[in-house]
Amino acid sequence: MDQDWNIIFSYTRKQAIEDGVLIDVTEQGRGINSDCKLFLGFP
């Protein structure tokens, strides 16, 4: 990344989950033998 760039906004996964933009469906994914964290995103 160019060192002259400045981050002007960041939005974390934790914030998105708290806001309801992402939904953690990891537990449901275990029912289909998924070994990774699963999230659904809605516009």
C-alpha positions as CSV (number, residue, x, y, z in Angstrom):
1,M,0.0,0.0,0.0
2,D,1.2,3.5,-0.8
3,Q,2.4,5.2,2.4
4,D,0.8,8.4,1.4
5,W,-2.7,7.0,1.8
6,N,-4.7,7.8,4.9
7,I,-7.6,5.7,6.2
8,I,-10.6,8.0,6.6
9,F,-13.1,5.4,7.7
10,S,-13.1,1.8,8.9
11,Y,-16.0,-0.6,9.7
12,T,-15.1,-3.7,11.5
13,R,-16.8,-7.1,11.3
14,K,-17.8,-6.7,15.0
15,Q,-19.5,-3.4,14.2
16,A,-21.3,-4.9,11.3
17,I,-22.6,-7.8,13.4
18,E,-23.8,-5.3,16.1
19,D,-25.5,-3.2,13.5
20,G,-27.2,-6.3,12.0
21,V,-25.5,-5.9,8.6
22,L,-23.8,-9.2,9.1
23,I,-25.4,-12.2,10.7
24,D,-23.2,-14.9,12.2
25,V,-24.4,-18.3,11.1
26,T,-21.4,-20.3,12.3
27,E,-23.5,-22.6,14.5
28,Q,-25.8,-23.4,11.6
29,G,-22.8,-24.1,9.4
30,R,-21.6,-26.7,11.8
31,G,-24.8,-28.7,10.8
32,I,-23.3,-28.9,7.3
33,N,-19.8,-29.8,8.6
34,S,-18.3,-26.4,7.9
35,D,-15.1,-25.7,9.8
36,C,-15.0,-22.0,9.1
37,K,-16.9,-19.0,10.5
38,L,-19.9,-18.2,8.3
39,F,-21.6,-14.8,8.0
40,L,-24.5,-13.6,5.9
41,G,-24.5,-10.0,4.7
42,F,-27.5,-7.9,3.7
43,P,-27.4,-4.6,1.8
